[in-house]
Amino acid sequence: MQVFLMLLILLAKLNLFQLSDDPVAHRGIADLREIRNNDHFIVRLNGEWEFYWKEMLHPHDVEHGAHRKSFYGKVPSYWSGYSIPGIENEGYGTYRLRVLLPPGYRNALAVDLPVFDSSFDIYINGKYLGGNGVPGRSEEETTPEYLGLFARVMPESDTIDIMINVANYHHRKGGFWLPARLGTFAEVQKKMANSWAAEWGVFSILAGFSLFFLVFFILAPREKTMLFFSILCMGLALRPFFTAHYLINNLFNLPWQWIIRLEYLDLFIITVSAWWFARHIYPSKSARATAWVMTLIFIPAGIFVLFSEAKLFSYLVFLLYPALLTVMLYLLVSGFSNARKKKSEDTVYTLAFVLIIAGGINDIMVSLGIAGSSSGYIMSYLLVVFMFLQAIFLLYKWINAFREKEKLQRKMEYMNNNLEELVKQRTGELQRRNEEIEEQNKMIATQNKELSDTIQLKNRMFSVIAHDLRSPVVNILYMLNLLKEKEYKEKYDMFANSSINYAQRVIGLLENMLVWGRGQEEKIKYSPGNHDLADIILTNLSIFKESADKKEISVGFTQVGSSIAYCDKDLLDIIIRNLFSNAVKYTPRKGRISIFLKDRKNTGEGIMLKICDNGVGMTEEKQKRIFSSEEIESSPGTENEKGTGIGLKLCNELVRLNNGQITVESKVNEGTCFIITLPLNYSVVSPASPSLS
């Protein structure tokens, strides 16, 4: 029954502030001659009224022209917004409007005039109909009051002349801030009755909900959301007592100052409780801090309201309204954020907050007397919808809590009946987790060892590099300095060739290190294609010819079949250069190096490259670890040539990157052969870039 009553009140209120095609007054004239239904109509007298600042006119003053030229002011709005020279918040003036009726219209009319800030007298067709307080030309002559006026008007001609004397010395601003209505007597009376009934109905519903949520909080003290929501509901329930029709006048005869004080105290309660409600429904540090700040601000503000005059404390609206708009925005943003997480409750909340924010903005505009805000206060009505939703969600939570309780009870029964089995399951899970932890510890220990080995490898490598780079560079500088002396000019060719040799060693070392470094970061660029290995071999033979000739080493190159292989040319160039360098390094003077290139496509084994020498050879143990990354070994050459020890490791990784294989055959003091097999075409999937270490 209560929900049905709530819906009826909402429909009635919505009908009150729905948009209409009311005629708008222009330059002091409201033309109702084209009104659609002469017997049943009601219009808002909004628009441009004549306004006489600092003149308290009476009907005979207008008749005899005893008045100054008028200005035109928008209604409803405060007169401080008019562009009139010398206008102030405090003062007095006269509003005048002429209403043009349909020709010959003589039916009974009624005018519904809202309260003014802060007193008024009204004359219609030269007759005094009543007023609100006592409007005067000074503060001493003026008595403020908030009482609306409903008066019957009998047209005596086709024109109705409305004149209103308004004075304000007790409020922040003076003038209209709610719309006046004119219409047939029955329609205006019905609208007033519906509006009063709606306000009393909203009060009843909001007060009932407030008590309901308060009882809920008493039963469940942890639900502080319900406490602050209860206070918020009661604050909004009391709003109609101090605004619009001022229902408080039906119960008590309060002085005007106390009506204003109670209105502001009620607004303070609404603002603070709204922030605490927001802090509990969407918890955050910022909301908690803001709620405390608002509480600490509005407590002294309330004391100020109790002991000061309305024309002073009414300026607190500029503190109130930003606080209210901020909490509305916080609720909207938080609700929208949770709604994006597909929470149906927050989606509905967000839509409700949108309505409440719209109502709050409307009420603020009405309170400030902004022209066009002619629907009156609607916030309390929209909150009724929110109350209804809150009650639904509360019942929903109760049902869910009851279901959860039943679910937990069944779970406890199951656990009591199967405790031994559950203990076994938990024990097994703990054992499995312990085993997983042990495996992870082993893995971590292995990774730590690998990391330690890698660090030692890099330290050793950089130590070797520092030595091997310094030696050839020093020799190059030494020979260049010798060439500056006259007695060494004749040895220019010898020194130049030696410098070239040293420079080639430095370049080879740097190139190996760069490739090795890229391999550490897995950034080796692999760009395969069909390339002629014979060209690569001959190019490198020309580079190492001088080194070989210096040791009187003979070099032979034999090719059988095609020399085209599918590989990365730059990487193969590094591989062959390192193998040639090693062959020259470990071959004794007057030794020999044999290079054999054979196409084995008939057997499907790809192309084979074999580089052999009759040098110092190596043991079987060394052959097993020669491509390993565990340590660096660098043996001096037959004439004490130096190296870093990473050349063969690099060759192994680069051959693998080219989808090939490298093997070694060697005997001590007999020589060494390195055999490389590469694909003839791209028939295998290219591997990921290796990590060189």
C-alpha positions as CSV (number, residue, x, y, z in Angstrom):
1,M,0.0,0.0,0.0
2,Q,2.8,2.4,0.9
3,V,4.6,1.6,-2.4
4,F,1.4,2.3,-4.4
5,L,0.9,5.6,-2.6
6,M,4.5,6.5,-3.4
7,L,4.0,5.9,-7.1
8,L,0.8,8.0,-7.1
9,I,2.6,10.9,-5.5
10,L,5.5,10.6,-8.0
11,L,3.1,10.7,-10.9
12,A,1.3,13.7,-9.5
13,K,4.5,15.6,-8.9
14,L,5.9,14.8,-12.4
15,N,2.7,16.2,-13.8
16,L,3.4,19.4,-11.9
17,F,6.8,20.1,-13.3
18,Q,6.4,18.7,-16.8
19,L,7.3,21.0,-19.6
20,S,4.5,23.0,-21.1
21,D,3.8,25.5,-23.9
22,D,3.0,28.3,-21.4
23,P,3.1,31.7,-23.1
24,V,6.1,33.8,-22.0
25,A,5.7,37.4,-20.9
26,H,7.4,39.9,-23.1
27,R,8.2,43.5,-22.1
28,G,5.7,43.4,-19.2
29,I,2.8,41.7,-21.2
30,A,1.6,38.1,-21.0
31,D,-0.7,37.3,-23.9
32,L,-3.3,34.6,-23.0
33,R,-5.6,35.4,-25.9
34,E,-4.7,32.3,-27.8
35,I,-5.1,30.0,-24.8
36,R,-6.4,26.6,-25.9
37,N,-8.9,25.8,-23.3
38,N,-10.6,28.8,-21.7
39,D,-12.5,26.8,-19.1
40,H,-9.6,24.8,-17.8
41,F,-6.2,26.2,-17.9
42,I,-3.2,27.2,-15.7
43,V,-0.1,29.0,-16.8
44,R,3.1,30.1,-15.2
45,L,3.6,33.9,-15.4
46,N,7.2,33.6,-16.4
47,G,9.1,36.0,-18.6
48,E,9.8,39.8,-18.6
49,W,8.0,41.8,-16.0
50,E,8.2,45.6,-15.6
51,F,10.4,46.4,-12.7
52,Y,10.7,49.7,-10.9
53,W,13.7,49.9,-8.6
54,K,13.5,52.0,-5.4
55,E,9.8,52.7,-6.1
56,M,6.9,51.5,-4.0
57,L,4.1,52.1,-6.5
58,H,0.4,51.9,-6.1
59,P,-2.2,51.5,-8.9
60,H,-3.1,55.2,-8.9
61,D,0.6,56.1,-9.4
62,V,0.6,54.2,-12.7
63,E,-2.7,55.7,-13.8
64,H,-1.4,59.3,-13.2
65,G,2.1,58.6,-14.6
66,A,3.7,59.3,-11.3
67,H,6.6,56.8,-11.8
68,R,9.9,56.6,-13.6
69,K,10.6,54.6,-16.7
70,S,10.6,50.9,-15.9
71,F,13.2,48.2,-16.6
72,Y,12.3,44.6,-17.5
73,G,13.3,41.8,-15.2
74,K,13.2,38.0,-15.8
75,V,10.8,36.2,-13.5
76,P,11.5,34.0,-11.6
77,S,14.9,35.3,-10.6
78,Y,16.4,37.6,-8.0
79,W,16.6,41.3,-8.9
80,S,20.3,41.3,-8.2
81,G,20.7,39.6,-11.6
82,Y,19.1,42.5,-13.4
83,S,21.2,44.9,-15.4
84,I,19.9,48.0,-13.6
85,P,22.3,50.8,-12.5
86,G,22.7,51.0,-8.7
87,I,20.7,47.9,-7.9
88,E,21.6,46.2,-4.6
89,N,20.6,43.0,-2.8
90,E,18.9,45.1,-0.1
91,G,16.1,47.5,-1.1
92,Y,12.6,47.6,-2.5
93,G,10.9,47.8,-5.9
94,T,7.7,47.1,-7.8
95,Y,6.9,44.3,-10.3
96,R,4.1,44.9,-12.8
97,L,2.6,42.6,-15.4
98,R,-0.4,43.0,-17.7
99,V,-2.2,39.8,-18.7
100,L,-4.3,39.9,-21.9
101,L,-7.3,37.6,-21.7
102,P,-9.4,36.2,-24.5
103,P,-12.1,38.8,-25.6
104,G,-15.1,38.8,-23.4
105,Y,-13.6,36.3,-20.8
106,R,-15.2,36.8,-17.5
107,N,-14.9,33.5,-15.7
108,A,-13.5,33.3,-12.1
109,L,-9.7,33.1,-12.1
110,A,-7.2,32.4,-9.3
111,V,-3.6,33.4,-8.7
112,D,-1.1,31.3,-6.8
113,L,1.7,33.5,-5.7
114,P,4.8,32.0,-3.9
115,V,6.9,33.5,-1.2
116,F,9.2,36.4,-1.9
117,D,12.4,37.4,-0.3
118,S,11.4,38.8,2.0
119,S,7.9,40.5,2.0
120,F,5.4,41.7,-0.6
121,D,2.0,43.3,-1.2
122,I,-0.1,42.5,-4.3
123,Y,-2.6,44.6,-6.3
124,I,-4.7,43.2,-9.1
125,N,-6.8,45.5,-11.3
126,G,-6.2,48.3,-8.7
127,K,-7.4,46.3,-5.7
128,Y,-5.3,45.1,-2.8
129,L,-5.5,41.3,-2.5
130,G,-3.1,40.7,0.4
131,G,0.5,40.2,1.1
132,N,3.3,38.5,3.0
133,G,4.9,40.4,5.9
134,V,5.2,44.2,5.6
135,P,7.2,45.6,2.6
136,G,8.9,49.0,3.5
137,R,11.4,51.4,2.3
138,S,13.9,50.6,5.1
139,E,14.8,47.7,7.3
140,E,12.9,49.3,10.2
141,E,9.7,49.6,8.1
142,T,10.0,46.0,6.7
143,T,8.8,42.8,8.4
144,P,9.9,39.5,6.6
145,E,7.6,36.5,6.3
146,Y,7.2,33.4,4.3
147,L,3.5,32.8,3.4
148,G,2.2,32.1,-0.1
149,L,-0.9,33.7,-1.4
150,F,-3.9,32.1,-3.1
151,A,-6.5,34.6,-4.3
152,R,-9.7,34.6,-6.4
153,V,-9.8,37.1,-9.2
154,M,-12.9,38.2,-11.2
155,P,-11.9,39.8,-14.5
156,E,-13.7,43.0,-15.2
157,S,-12.2,43.6,-18.6
158,D,-10.0,41.7,-21.1
159,T,-6.9,42.9,-19.2
160,I,-5.6,41.9,-15.8
161,D,-3.1,44.3,-14.2
162,I,-0.9,42.7,-11.6
163,M,1.3,44.9,-9.4
164,I,3.5,43.6,-6.6
165,N,5.5,45.7,-4.1
166,V,8.5,43.8,-2.8
167,A,11.1,44.7,-0.1
168,N,14.1,42.9,1.2
169,Y,16.4,43.9,4.0
170,H,16.8,40.6,5.8
171,H,18.0,38.1,3.2
172,R,21.0,37.7,0.9
173,K,18.9,38.5,-2.2
174,G,15.5,39.9,-3.0
175,G,12.7,39.2,-5.5
176,F,11.0,36.2,-7.1
177,W,12.6,32.8,-6.9
178,L,9.6,30.5,-7.6
179,P,7.1,30.9,-10.4
180,A,3.7,32.5,-10.0
181,R,0.6,30.8,-11.6
182,L,-2.6,32.1,-13.0
183,G,-5.5,30.0,-14.2
184,T,-9.1,29.0,-13.8
185,F,-10.1,28.9,-10.1
186,A,-10.7,25.1,-10.1
187,E,-7.5,24.3,-11.9
188,V,-5.2,26.5,-9.7
189,Q,-7.0,25.2,-6.6
190,K,-6.5,21.5,-7.7
191,K,-2.8,22.1,-8.5
192,M,-2.3,23.6,-5.1
193,A,-4.1,20.8,-3.4
194,N,-2.1,18.1,-5.3
195,S,1.2,19.9,-4.5
196,W,0.4,20.1,-0.8
197,A,-0.7,16.5,-0.8
198,A,2.4,15.4,-2.6
199,E,4.7,17.2,-0.2
200,W,2.9,15.7,2.9
201,G,3.0,12.3,1.2
202,V,6.8,12.6,0.5
203,F,7.4,13.6,4.1
204,S,5.4,10.6,5.3
205,I,7.3,8.2,3.0
206,L,10.8,9.5,3.7
207,A,10.2,9.8,7.4
208,G,8.9,6.2,7.4
209,F,11.9,5.0,5.5
210,S,14.2,6.9,7.8
211,L,12.7,5.1,10.9
212,F,12.9,1.8,9.0
213,F,16.6,2.2,8.3
214,L,17.2,3.5,11.8
215,V,15.6,0.3,13.3
216,F,17.8,-1.8,10.9
217,F,20.9,0.0,12.2
218,I,19.8,-0.6,15.8
219,L,19.5,-4.3,15.1
220,A,22.8,-4.4,13.1
221,P,25.1,-1.7,14.5
222,R,27.9,-2.6,12.1
223,E,25.7,-1.4,9.2
224,K,26.6,2.3,9.6
225,T,25.5,2.9,6.0
226,M,21.9,2.5,7.3
227,L,22.4,5.1,10.1
228,F,23.6,7.8,7.8
229,F,21.0,6.9,5.2
230,S,18.4,7.2,7.9
231,I,19.6,10.7,8.8
232,L,19.8,11.7,5.1
233,C,16.2,10.5,4.6
234,M,14.9,12.5,7.6
235,G,16.7,15.6,6.5
236,L,15.2,15.4,3.0
237,A,11.8,14.5,4.6
238,L,11.9,17.8,6.5
239,R,12.8,20.0,3.4
240,P,9.1,20.7,2.4
241,F,8.6,22.2,5.9
242,F,11.1,25.0,5.1
243,T,10.7,25.4,1.3
244,A,8.0,25.7,-1.4
245,H,4.7,25.7,0.6
246,Y,6.4,25.9,4.0
247,L,4.5,23.2,5.7
248,I,5.9,24.3,9.1
249,N,3.3,27.1,9.0
250,N,0.6,24.5,9.3
251,L,1.9,23.3,12.6
252,F,3.7,26.2,14.3
253,N,3.8,29.9,14.1
254,L,7.5,30.3,13.9
255,P,9.3,33.7,13.3
256,W,10.7,34.1,9.8
257,Q,14.3,34.1,11.1
258,W,13.9,30.7,12.7
259,I,12.3,29.2,9.5
260,I,15.4,30.3,7.6
261,R,17.7,29.0,10.4
262,L,16.0,25.6,10.4
263,E,16.2,25.4,6.6
264,Y,20.0,25.9,6.7
265,L,20.5,23.5,9.6
266,D,18.5,20.9,7.7
267,L,20.7,21.5,4.7
268,F,23.9,21.0,6.8
269,I,22.5,17.7,8.1
270,I,21.7,16.6,4.6
271,T,25.2,17.5,3.3
272,V,27.2,15.9,6.2
273,S,25.0,12.7,6.3
274,A,25.3,12.4,2.5
275,W,29.1,12.4,2.7
276,W,29.2,9.8,5.4
277,F,26.7,7.7,3.5
278,A,29.0,8.0,0.4
279,R,32.0,7.2,2.5
280,H,30.4,3.9,3.6
281,I,28.7,2.8,0.4
282,Y,31.9,3.4,-1.7
283,P,34.8,3.4,0.9
284,S,38.0,5.3,0.1
285,K,40.6,7.4,1.9
286,S,39.5,10.6,0.1
287,A,35.8,10.0,0.9
288,R,36.6,9.4,4.6
289,A,38.8,12.5,4.8
290,T,36.2,14.7,3.0
291,A,33.4,13.4,5.3
292,W,35.5,14.5,8.4
293,V,36.3,17.8,6.8
294,M,32.6,18.5,6.1
295,T,31.6,17.5,9.6
296,L,34.3,19.9,11.1
297,I,33.2,22.7,8.8
298,F,29.4,22.5,9.3
299,I,29.4,22.2,13.0
300,P,30.7,25.8,13.5
301,A,28.6,26.8,10.5
302,G,25.5,25.6,12.3
303,I,26.5,27.6,15.4
304,F,26.9,30.6,13.2
305,V,23.4,30.1,11.8
306,L,21.9,29.9,15.3
307,F,23.4,33.2,16.4
308,S,23.5,35.4,13.3
309,E,21.0,37.1,11.0
310,A,19.7,35.5,7.7
311,K,21.3,38.2,5.5
312,L,24.7,37.0,6.9
313,F,24.4,33.2,7.2
314,S,22.4,32.9,3.9
315,Y,25.8,33.3,2.1
316,L,26.7,29.9,3.4
317,V,24.8,28.5,0.3
318,F,28.1,29.1,-1.6
319,L,29.7,26.6,0.8
320,L,26.7,24.2,0.9
321,Y,26.0,23.8,-2.8
322,P,29.6,22.9,-3.9
323,A,29.7,20.3,-1.0
324,L,26.4,18.8,-2.2
325,L,27.5,18.8,-5.9
326,T,30.8,17.1,-4.9
327,V,29.2,14.3,-3.0
328,M,26.7,13.7,-5.9
329,L,29.6,13.6,-8.3
330,Y,31.5,11.2,-6.1
331,L,28.6,8.8,-5.9
332,L,28.0,9.0,-9.6
333,V,31.7,8.4,-10.5
334,S,32.1,5.6,-7.9
335,G,28.8,4.0,-9.1
336,F,29.8,4.2,-12.7
337,S,33.3,2.7,-11.9
338,N,31.7,-0.3,-10.1
339,A,29.0,-0.6,-12.8
340,R,31.8,-1.1,-15.4
341,K,32.8,-4.2,-13.4
342,K,29.3,-5.6,-14.4
343,K,27.8,-5.3,-10.9
344,S,24.0,-5.0,-11.5
345,E,23.4,-3.4,-8.2
346,D,25.8,-0.5,-9.0
347,T,24.4,-0.1,-12.4
348,V,20.9,0.6,-10.9
349,Y,22.5,2.8,-8.3
350,T,24.3,4.8,-11.0
351,L,21.1,5.5,-12.8
352,A,19.4,6.5,-9.6
353,F,22.4,8.9,-8.8
354,V,22.0,10.5,-12.2
355,L,18.3,11.3,-11.4
356,I,19.3,12.6,-7.9
357,I,22.0,14.8,-9.3
358,A,19.6,16.2,-11.8
359,G,17.1,16.9,-9.0
360,G,19.9,18.4,-6.8
361,I,21.0,20.8,-9.6
362,N,17.4,21.8,-10.2
363,D,16.8,22.5,-6.5
364,I,20.0,24.6,-6.4
365,M,18.9,26.6,-9.4
366,V,15.5,27.2,-7.8
367,S,17.1,28.3,-4.5
368,L,19.4,30.7,-6.3
369,G,16.5,32.1,-8.3
370,I,18.1,31.3,-11.7
371,A,15.6,32.2,-14.5
372,G,14.1,29.1,-16.1
373,S,14.2,26.9,-13.0
374,S,10.4,26.9,-12.8
375,S,9.7,23.3,-11.8
376,G,10.1,24.0,-8.1
377,Y,11.9,21.7,-5.6
378,I,11.9,18.0,-6.8
379,M,14.9,16.5,-5.0
380,S,12.7,14.9,-2.2
381,Y,10.5,13.3,-4.8
382,L,13.3,11.8,-6.7
383,L,14.8,10.5,-3.5
384,V,11.6,8.5,-2.9
385,V,12.6,6.4,-6.0
386,F,16.0,5.9,-4.4
387,M,14.5,4.9,-1.1
388,F,12.4,2.3,-3.0
389,L,15.5,0.9,-4.7
390,Q,17.4,0.9,-1.4
391,A,14.7,-1.1,0.3
392,I,14.7,-3.6,-2.6
393,F,18.5,-4.0,-2.3
394,L,18.3,-4.3,1.4
395,L,15.8,-7.2,1.1
396,Y,18.0,-8.7,-1.6
397,K,21.0,-8.6,0.7
398,W,18.9,-10.2,3.5
399,I,17.8,-13.0,1.2
400,N,21.4,-13.5,0.0
401,A,22.7,-13.5,3.6
402,F,20.1,-16.1,4.5
403,R,21.1,-18.3,1.6
404,E,24.7,-17.9,2.5
405,K,24.0,-18.9,6.0
406,E,22.2,-22.1,4.8
407,K,25.1,-22.8,2.5
408,L,27.6,-22.4,5.3
409,Q,25.5,-24.6,7.6
410,R,25.4,-27.4,5.0
411,K,29.1,-27.0,4.5
412,M,29.7,-27.3,8.3
413,E,27.6,-30.5,8.4
414,Y,29.5,-32.0,5.5
415,M,32.8,-31.1,7.2
416,N,31.7,-32.7,10.5
417,N,30.6,-35.9,8.7
418,N,33.7,-36.1,6.6
419,L,36.4,-34.7,8.9
420,E,38.8,-37.6,8.7
421,E,38.7,-37.7,4.9
422,L,39.2,-33.9,4.7
423,V,42.2,-34.1,7.0
424,K,43.7,-36.7,4.7
425,Q,43.0,-34.5,1.7
426,R,44.6,-31.5,3.3
427,T,47.6,-33.5,4.4
428,G,48.1,-34.8,0.9
429,E,47.8,-31.2,-0.5
430,L,50.4,-30.0,2.0
431,Q,52.8,-32.8,1.0
432,R,52.3,-32.0,-2.7
433,R,53.0,-28.3,-1.9
434,N,56.1,-29.2,0.0
435,E,57.4,-31.3,-2.9
436,E,56.6,-28.4,-5.2
437,I,58.6,-26.0,-2.9
438,E,61.5,-28.5,-2.9
439,E,61.5,-28.6,-6.7
440,Q,61.4,-24.9,-6.9
441,N,64.3,-24.6,-4.4
442,K,66.3,-27.0,-6.5
443,M,65.5,-25.0,-9.6
444,I,66.5,-21.8,-7.9
445,A,69.8,-23.4,-6.7
446,T,70.5,-24.5,-10.3
447,Q,69.8,-21.1,-11.6
448,N,72.0,-19.5,-9.0
449,K,74.9,-21.8,-10.0
450,E,74.3,-21.0,-13.7
451,L,74.3,-17.3,-12.8
452,S,77.5,-17.6,-10.8
453,D,79.2,-19.5,-13.6
454,T,78.0,-16.9,-16.2
455,I,79.4,-14.1,-14.0
456,Q,82.8,-15.9,-13.6
457,L,82.8,-16.6,-17.4
458,K,82.2,-12.9,-18.2
459,N,84.8,-11.7,-15.7
460,R,87.4,-14.1,-17.2
461,M,86.5,-13.1,-20.7
462,F,86.8,-9.4,-20.0
463,S,90.2,-10.0,-18.4
464,V,91.4,-11.8,-21.5
465,I,90.0,-9.2,-23.8
466,A,91.7,-6.4,-21.9
467,H,95.0,-8.1,-22.4
468,D,94.5,-9.2,-26.0
469,L,93.2,-5.8,-27.1
470,R,96.1,-3.9,-25.4
471,S,98.9,-5.9,-27.0
472,P,98.1,-5.3,-30.8
473,V,97.1,-1.7,-30.2
474,V,100.3,-1.0,-28.4
475,N,102.3,-2.7,-31.2
476,I,100.5,-0.6,-33.9
477,L,101.2,2.6,-32.0
478,Y,104.8,1.5,-31.5
479,M,105.3,0.9,-35.3
480,L,103.6,4.1,-36.3
481,N,106.0,6.0,-34.0
482,L,109.0,4.2,-35.5
483,L,107.8,5.3,-39.0
484,K,108.2,8.9,-37.9
485,E,112.0,8.2,-37.6
486,K,114.1,8.6,-40.7
487,E,116.1,5.4,-40.3
488,Y,113.0,3.3,-40.4
489,K,111.4,4.8,-43.5
490,E,112.9,2.0,-45.6
491,K,110.9,-0.6,-43.5
492,Y,107.6,1.1,-44.3
493,D,106.1,-1.9,-46.1
494,M,107.1,-4.3,-43.4
495,F,105.7,-2.1,-40.6
496,A,102.5,-1.4,-42.6
497,N,101.9,-5.2,-43.1
498,S,102.5,-5.9,-39.5
499,S,100.1,-3.1,-38.5
500,I,97.4,-4.5,-40.8
501,N,97.9,-7.9,-39.2
502,Y,97.5,-6.4,-35.7
503,A,94.5,-4.4,-36.8
504,Q,92.9,-7.5,-38.3
505,R,93.3,-9.3,-35.0
506,V,91.7,-6.4,-33.1
507,I,88.8,-6.3,-35.6
508,G,88.3,-10.0,-35.4
509,L,88.3,-9.8,-31.6
510,L,85.9,-6.9,-31.5
511,E,83.6,-8.6,-34.0
512,N,83.5,-11.8,-32.0
513,M,82.7,-9.8,-28.8
514,L,79.9,-7.8,-30.5
515,V,78.3,-11.0,-31.8
516,W,78.8,-12.7,-28.4
517,G,77.2,-9.6,-26.7
518,R,74.2,-9.7,-29.0
519,G,73.8,-13.4,-28.2
520,Q,73.7,-12.6,-24.5
521,E,70.8,-10.3,-25.2
522,E,69.2,-12.6,-27.8
523,K,69.5,-9.9,-30.4
524,I,71.6,-11.6,-33.1
525,K,70.0,-10.7,-36.4
526,Y,69.5,-13.8,-38.6
527,S,68.8,-13.0,-42.3
528,P,69.2,-16.2,-44.3
529,G,69.3,-16.7,-48.1
530,N,71.0,-18.7,-50.8
531,H,74.7,-17.7,-50.8
532,D,77.9,-19.0,-52.4
533,L,80.2,-20.4,-49.8
534,A,83.1,-20.5,-52.2
535,D,83.0,-16.7,-52.4
536,I,83.0,-16.4,-48.6
537,I,86.0,-18.8,-48.3
538,L,88.1,-17.1,-51.0
539,T,87.4,-13.7,-49.4
540,N,88.7,-14.9,-46.1
541,L,91.7,-16.7,-47.7
542,S,92.8,-13.3,-49.1
543,I,92.5,-11.8,-45.6
544,F,94.6,-14.4,-43.9
545,K,97.1,-14.9,-46.8
546,E,99.7,-12.7,-45.3
547,S,99.5,-14.4,-41.9
548,A,99.8,-17.8,-43.6
549,D,102.6,-16.7,-45.8
550,K,104.5,-15.3,-42.8
551,K,104.5,-18.8,-41.3
552,E,105.1,-20.4,-44.7
553,I,101.8,-22.4,-44.5
554,S,100.4,-23.8,-47.7
555,V,96.6,-23.5,-48.2
556,G,94.6,-25.7,-50.5
557,F,90.9,-25.3,-51.5
558,T,88.9,-28.1,-53.2
559,Q,85.3,-27.8,-54.3
560,V,83.1,-30.7,-55.4
561,G,79.6,-29.9,-56.8
562,S,77.6,-26.7,-56.0
563,S,78.8,-24.3,-53.4
564,I,75.3,-22.7,-52.8
565,A,74.0,-23.0,-49.2
566,Y,71.0,-21.5,-47.4
567,C,72.5,-19.4,-44.6
568,D,73.2,-15.9,-43.2
569,K,76.2,-14.6,-45.2
570,D,77.5,-12.3,-42.4
571,L,77.3,-15.1,-39.7
572,L,79.0,-17.6,-42.1
573,D,81.7,-15.0,-42.7
574,I,82.3,-14.8,-38.9
575,I,82.4,-18.7,-38.6
576,I,84.9,-19.2,-41.5
577,R,87.1,-16.3,-40.3
578,N,87.3,-17.8,-36.8
579,L,88.1,-21.3,-38.1
580,F,90.8,-19.9,-40.6
581,S,92.3,-17.9,-37.8
582,N,92.5,-20.9,-35.5
583,A,93.9,-23.1,-38.3
584,V,96.7,-20.5,-39.0
585,K,97.3,-20.0,-35.2
586,Y,97.8,-23.7,-34.4
587,T,99.6,-24.8,-37.6
588,P,103.4,-24.8,-37.3
589,R,105.7,-23.1,-39.7
590,K,105.8,-24.7,-43.2
591,G,102.6,-26.6,-42.3
592,R,99.5,-27.0,-44.5
593,I,95.8,-26.1,-44.3
594,S,93.2,-28.0,-46.4
595,I,89.7,-26.6,-47.2
596,F,87.2,-29.0,-48.7
597,L,83.7,-28.0,-49.9
598,K,81.3,-30.7,-51.1
599,D,77.7,-30.7,-52.3
600,R,75.9,-33.8,-50.8
601,K,72.4,-33.1,-52.1
602,N,72.1,-36.6,-53.6
603,T,72.2,-38.0,-50.0
604,G,70.0,-35.2,-48.6
605,E,72.7,-34.2,-46.2
606,G,73.2,-30.6,-47.5
607,I,76.5,-29.0,-48.1
608,M,79.7,-29.9,-46.2
609,L,82.6,-27.6,-45.4
610,K,85.7,-29.2,-43.9
611,I,88.7,-27.1,-42.7
612,C,91.7,-29.2,-41.7
613,D,95.3,-28.4,-40.5
614,N,98.3,-30.5,-39.5
615,G,98.9,-28.5,-36.4
616,V,99.1,-29.3,-32.7
617,G,95.7,-31.1,-32.4
618,M,93.9,-31.6,-29.2
619,T,93.1,-34.3,-26.7
620,E,89.7,-36.2,-26.5
621,E,88.9,-34.4,-23.3
622,K,89.4,-31.0,-24.9
623,Q,87.3,-32.0,-27.9
624,K,84.4,-32.8,-25.6
625,R,84.4,-29.4,-23.9
626,I,85.6,-27.2,-26.8
627,F,82.1,-26.0,-27.6
628,S,81.0,-25.9,-24.0
629,S,80.1,-22.6,-22.3
630,E,81.2,-23.6,-18.8
631,E,84.6,-22.1,-19.0
632,I,87.0,-20.2,-21.3
633,E,90.2,-21.9,-22.6
634,S,92.6,-20.1,-24.8
635,S,95.9,-21.9,-25.7
636,P,98.7,-19.9,-27.3
637,G,99.5,-20.6,-31.0
638,T,102.6,-22.2,-32.4
639,E,104.3,-18.8,-32.4
640,N,102.7,-17.7,-29.1
641,E,99.6,-16.1,-30.8
642,K,97.0,-15.0,-28.3
643,G,93.2,-15.5,-28.3
644,T,90.1,-15.0,-26.2
645,G,88.7,-18.5,-26.2
646,I,85.2,-17.6,-27.4
647,G,85.8,-18.1,-31.1
648,L,84.8,-21.8,-31.3
649,K,81.9,-21.3,-28.8
650,L,80.7,-18.5,-31.1
651,C,81.1,-20.7,-34.2
652,N,79.0,-23.5,-32.6
653,E,76.1,-21.1,-31.7
654,L,76.2,-19.4,-35.1
655,V,76.2,-22.7,-37.0
656,R,73.2,-23.9,-35.0
657,L,71.5,-20.6,-35.7
658,N,71.9,-21.4,-39.5
659,N,70.3,-24.8,-39.0
660,G,73.6,-26.6,-39.4
661,Q,75.9,-28.8,-37.4
662,I,79.6,-28.5,-36.5
663,T,81.8,-31.3,-35.3
664,V,85.6,-31.7,-34.6
665,E,88.0,-34.5,-35.4
666,S,91.5,-34.2,-33.9
667,K,94.6,-36.0,-32.7
668,V,97.5,-34.6,-30.7
669,N,100.4,-33.5,-32.9
670,E,98.6,-34.7,-36.0
671,G,96.1,-31.9,-36.7
672,T,92.5,-30.9,-36.4
673,C,89.5,-30.9,-38.7
674,F,86.3,-28.9,-38.2
675,I,83.3,-30.2,-40.3
676,I,80.3,-27.9,-40.9
677,T,77.1,-29.2,-42.5
678,L,74.6,-26.6,-43.8
679,P,71.2,-27.0,-45.6
680,L,71.0,-26.5,-49.3
681,N,67.7,-24.7,-49.0
682,Y,65.3,-23.5,-46.3
683,S,63.6,-26.8,-45.4
684,V,63.5,-26.5,-41.6
685,V,61.9,-24.0,-39.2
686,S,64.3,-21.2,-38.2
687,P,65.2,-21.5,-34.5
688,A,64.9,-18.7,-32.1
689,S,68.0,-16.6,-31.5
690,P,70.3,-18.5,-29.1
691,S,71.6,-17.2,-25.9
692,L,75.4,-17.1,-26.1
693,S,77.3,-17.5,-22.9
